[in-house]
Amino acid sequence: MKIRYKTYEEVDKELEILRLEREISIRKIGNNAEEITELFSPRQLLQQGLASFGSSVKNSQGVKTLVLSTVFKFLFNKFIKKNKHQL
């Protein structure tokens, strides 16, 4: 469908509208890029990973046992090494 303009003012008005629409689109793309960058930032990925891990631990008895036993082994080994150095 062709648009027929009667005056140069109509053409200028249409061009201004198109220029503004283009500028809005470019800004939206910029905002989306910033949001994506933030979504994949190391801090955000770590936060999401920890939340996911926490949810898994909360819902899984086996994982709870594994995590707790690992933590206790680590603490026990630290305690033993500390006491050996004091003797």
C-alpha positions as CSV (number, residue, x, y, z in Angstrom):
1,M,0.0,0.0,0.0
2,K,1.5,3.3,-1.1
3,I,1.0,6.4,0.9
4,R,0.5,9.6,-1.2
5,Y,1.6,12.8,0.4
6,K,0.1,16.1,-0.6
7,T,2.6,18.4,1.0
8,Y,6.3,18.4,2.1
9,E,5.0,19.0,5.6
10,E,3.3,15.6,5.6
11,V,6.5,14.0,4.4
12,D,8.5,15.8,7.1
13,K,6.0,14.8,9.8
14,E,6.1,11.1,8.7
15,L,9.9,11.2,8.7
16,E,10.0,12.7,12.2
17,I,7.6,10.0,13.5
18,L,9.8,7.3,11.9
19,R,13.0,8.8,13.4
20,L,11.4,8.9,16.9
21,E,10.2,5.3,16.6
22,R,13.7,4.3,15.5
23,E,15.2,6.1,18.5
24,I,12.8,4.4,20.9
25,S,13.6,1.0,19.4
26,I,17.3,1.6,19.8
27,R,16.9,2.6,23.4
28,K,14.7,-0.5,24.1
29,I,17.5,-2.7,22.6
30,G,20.0,-0.9,24.9
31,N,17.9,-1.5,27.9
32,N,17.4,-5.2,27.0
33,A,21.1,-5.6,26.6
34,E,21.8,-4.1,30.0
35,E,19.2,-6.4,31.6
36,I,20.8,-9.4,29.9
37,T,24.2,-8.3,31.0
38,E,23.0,-8.0,34.6
39,L,21.2,-11.4,34.4
40,F,24.5,-13.1,33.5
41,S,26.8,-11.2,35.8
42,P,28.9,-13.3,38.1
43,R,27.1,-12.0,41.2
44,Q,23.7,-12.8,39.8
45,L,24.8,-16.3,38.6
46,L,26.3,-17.1,42.0
47,Q,23.1,-15.9,43.7
48,Q,20.9,-18.0,41.4
49,G,23.2,-21.0,41.9
50,L,23.2,-20.7,45.7
51,A,19.4,-20.3,45.7
52,S,19.0,-23.4,43.5
53,F,21.4,-25.4,45.7
54,G,19.6,-24.2,48.8
55,S,16.3,-25.3,47.4
56,S,17.8,-28.7,46.5
57,V,19.3,-29.2,49.9
58,K,16.0,-28.2,51.6
59,N,14.0,-30.7,49.6
60,S,16.5,-33.6,49.6
61,Q,17.4,-35.7,52.7
62,G,20.3,-37.3,50.9
63,V,21.9,-34.0,49.9
64,K,21.4,-32.7,53.5
65,T,23.3,-35.7,54.8
66,L,26.1,-35.3,52.3
67,V,26.5,-31.6,52.9
68,L,26.4,-32.0,56.7
69,S,28.9,-34.9,56.7
70,T,31.3,-33.0,54.5
71,V,31.1,-29.9,56.7
72,F,31.6,-32.0,59.9
73,K,34.6,-33.8,58.3
74,F,36.1,-30.5,57.3
75,L,35.7,-29.0,60.8
76,F,36.9,-32.2,62.5
77,N,40.0,-32.3,60.4
78,K,40.7,-28.6,61.1
79,F,40.2,-29.2,64.8
80,I,42.5,-32.3,64.8
81,K,45.3,-30.4,62.9
82,K,45.0,-27.4,65.2
83,N,45.3,-29.6,68.3
84,K,48.3,-31.6,66.8
85,H,50.2,-28.3,66.4
86,Q,49.5,-27.3,70.0
87,L,50.9,-30.6,71.4
